[in-house]
Amino acid sequence: MVDLCYYEVLSVEKSADKTTIKKAYRKMAMKYHPDKNPGDKQAEESFKAVNEAYQVLSDDNKKQLYDRYGKEAVQQNQTQGASRGFGDISSMFEDMFNGSFGQQKTQKSYNYELDMIIELPVDFMEAIKGVEKEVSYSYKSACKSCKGTGAKGGKLSSCSSCGGAGEIHSRQGFMTFAQTCPHCRGSGKSVAKNCSDCKGDGYETKNSKFKVNIPEGINSGNRIRVSGKGNLAPNKTRGDLYINIVVKEDEHFVRHDDDIYLEVPIFFTQIALGCTIKVPSIVGALELNVPPNSKDKEHFVFNNKGVKNVNTHRKGNFVVQIKITYPKTLDIKQSKLLKELQESFGIDSKPYEKNFKDMFKKAQNWFK
């Protein structure tokens, strides 16, 4: 299953604390609230998604369940939680994951994380229009000989650094602090002799590929979660694969959030006279009307001609910025025509003279 994860919906990192999550929720909820978007079905759906994400990520138990087993586990918990309770939900996963939720029956013996992250480059227009991409990647599978321990025969000894406790203690003044043992990573076990098959790594690397649907409007920094495509544990439990999207830049178009920008060069005579030209955009050719005497770098906005937002499905704008250009050289005929044009405007062709006249009079008094 492919979907945008709850962290993506609220635009927060997986490590975000409750304060950050709550702040992000308030911002999103205010943005998509039905009172601010009357009759907008897309905003209504986004508001529901924001609330759903916050209900899970703001609850420690639900968040832990979601981080370990995904959205399906949370939904199952919500469906049956009223009659069965959280303990019963834990037992549902006991056979599947060889341990109760939140605490395994035995300490983790393998030394790698089940969830994994990869980057997926996406072309500029592929991200805007959406596309199906083939993903090729490598994942870790527990070594069968050592069952993921990295130790010969799967036999581990107590960690000499923490004495098998999984944590070490330090004292500062009258305070004692505990931290996860950096040598055994909290397992309390260490390798006496490396497994000859995996050279002590505890896993073998396998290659895999599959196809994933990239939704329309996705952007760099967006993340897609693919359930059950992560690393493989000794008990066949498999983590999730998180795909970080990296959108390639375009030679002409510039994307900022859901808006697309295009710089269009306009010759100075067209600016003086005004003109109508056709410009390319991500939705096809558009007609740009440039009024006489438009300013350099002036913006012309085409509403709703930008990118469809991946969450709200609202479309951004297409913005044309004009750049006034001038001839680099003039031939004899062009120079003559421009001089004639200059003279035809009379006094208006030299607007500075009127301003400078008074300034020169004042300056004469300075040198008397």
Buried (B, 14 or more C-beta within 10 A) or exposed (E): EBBBBBBBBBEBEBEBEEEBBBBBBEEBBEBBBEEEBEEBEBBBBBBEBBBBBBBBBBBEBBBEBBBBBBBEBBEBBBEEBEEBEEEEBBEBBEEEBBBEBEEBEEBBBBBBEBBBEBEBEBEBBBBBBBBEBEBEBEBBBBBEBBBBBBBBEBEBEBBEBBEBBBEBEEEEEEEEEEEEBEEBEBBBBBBEEBBEEBEBBBBBEEEEEEEBEBBBBBBBEBBBBBBEBBBBBBBEBBBBBBBEBBBEEBEEBBBEEBBBBBEBEBEEEBBEEEBEBEBEBBBEEBEBEBEEEBEEEBEBEBEEBBBBBBBBBBBBBBBBBBEBEEEEEEEEEEEEEEEEEEEEEEEEEEEEEEEEEEEEEEEEEEEE
